[in-house]
Amino acid sequence: MAITYWKPVRISLLAVTLGGVLLVAGKLIFYPSAGNTVVTNFDFPPAVPLADWKLEKSAPLAITDNSEFKAARKYEYQKNGMNLEIEMRYAVNTIGDVEGMMKGNTVLKSSPGKLALASTQDAGFHGILQQQNRLYLSSCINPRGGATVTSQQFRYNRNTRDWQPNRILFWLLGRGNIQDRRCLWTQMSLPLDKTTPEAATKILENAWVDWHGWWQPRFPEP
């Protein structure tokens, strides 16, 4: 009786498995280059609201043609005589190594320091670094999941967050890979001439949580 019951179940499972194999094989045969990432054009808005801060100015940042970054912009905010600078870069095909990106693309190119990892319940992970008379907070806003700093954290998000029906359909349609290797790399900084590193850390983290909360639901379309 049990054998009779399980027979149609096994047949159904085999049919589904075979269908999936044939679908993937057909995609690889007829669309061999479909795994190449196709990125929708994106430009950072000239103004982004930030609670308790006044936007003073913003301007695009230069990027090279062969860069992993497809758009970049710098924002400058002011509050109580303190100036907050935020650099944003839209990264594609990235491994999410924030420390490597900082040393390769910002004023911290020659910095020997390492990011001190921290986290907030509302935004995920971020890194803190003091360089000369300035304190930096840097992190990658992910398309899904909390923000990350290391490639291991970024890879974990991709492995646990991207295997969804819409991403699988995205891949089957030949628009890119199932894993979404994009991030909005954020680097915030404050001068330390009017505050202590401890106080600056709290200011940056509060601004970061608000910033992440604004950007996460507005992550660029793939």
Secondary structure, DSSP 8 states (H G I E B T S, - for coil): -HHHHHHHHHHHHHHHHHHHHHHHHHHHHH-TTTTS---------S----TT-EEEEEEE----TTSSEEEEEEEEEEETTEEEEEEEEEEES----HHHHHHHHSTTTT-----EEEEETTTEEEEEEEETTEEEEEEEE-SSSSBBSSHHHHHHHHHHHS-SHHHHHHHHTTSS-SS--EEEEEEEEEESSSS-HHHHHHHHHHHHHHHHHHHGGG----
